[in-house]
């Protein structure tokens, strides 16, 4: 079985930023993603267990490398000033490249 190299972009952000992140993905013609609520402890203290506006989400997106830089730049430029966001990229292998 052959695996094809793609990128996994993982974005952990305040739930209030989730719609903005998804809008940016759609602007770059990326429609597939997975999101879920997460909690944890960091610079801002314990997050994700209080009221809705204090919850965090993780958005994971598998994409081809040629789209990655523009998406990361757009998120960084437009959302970093106003939201707490952790963003990282991993190399992953997929079987079905037509999905991405």
N, C-alpha and C positions, 0 to 999 in steps of 0.2 A: 504494500500500500504506500503510495507516494503522499507526502505531506508538502503543502505549499506554504511558504513563509508570508506571514502578514503581521500586522501590529495590533496589539490590544491596548487601547487607550482607556485608562481607569480614572474616573473623576469622582472624588468624594467632596461633597459640598453641602451647604445648608439647603434644606428643602425649598426655601424661598428662591434659590437659584436654579432649581431643577428645570423649570419651564424655559428659562433662558438658555441653558445648556442644550436642551432638546431642540429649541428653535435654531441655534447655531448649527447643530448637526443637520437639520433639515435644509438650511441654507446652503450646505455643502453637499446636498443630495445624498445624505446618509439617513436611511429610514429605519435601520435595524439597530436596536440597542437593548440592553437589559438594565433595569433599575430596581433598587430595593433599599429599604430603610436600614440604616446601620447606627450603631452607637459606639462610643469610645471616649477616651480621655486624651486631652491634648492641651495646647496653649490656652484655649478658652475654657478649660475645665471639662467636667463630665458633660457629654452632649448626647442627645437622642432619647432621653428618658422623660423629658418634661413636656411642655406644651408643644403644639404642632410647629410653631415657628422656630423652635429650638431643635427640631429633629434634623438629622443628617441623612443624605441618600448617597448611594454609590451608583454611578452610571458607567456601564462597561460597553465598549464599542470595539468590534473587530473591523479593521479597515485595511485597505491597501496603503502601502507606504507613501505613495504619491499624493494622497489626500491629507496625510497626517500633519504636516507642517502648517498648512493653512488653517486647519481646525484648531490646533494648539495655539497658534498666533491669535486667532479670533477670540477664543476663550480667554486667553491671557490678557489681551488688550481691553476687552469689554467687561469682563466679570471680576478679574482680580482686584480692581480698586474698590469694589463694593461688597464683595462676598468672601468668606473664608472658603478656600478651595485648595485641595490637594490633587495634583494631577501627575500621573506617571504613565510610562509606556513600557510594554513588555513585548518581546518577540514570541510569537506563537505559531504553531503549524496547524493548518486546516486541511481537510480532505476535499471539500467542495468549494472551489474558488468562485464559482458563479454566484455564491451567496454574498460575496463581498466585492 
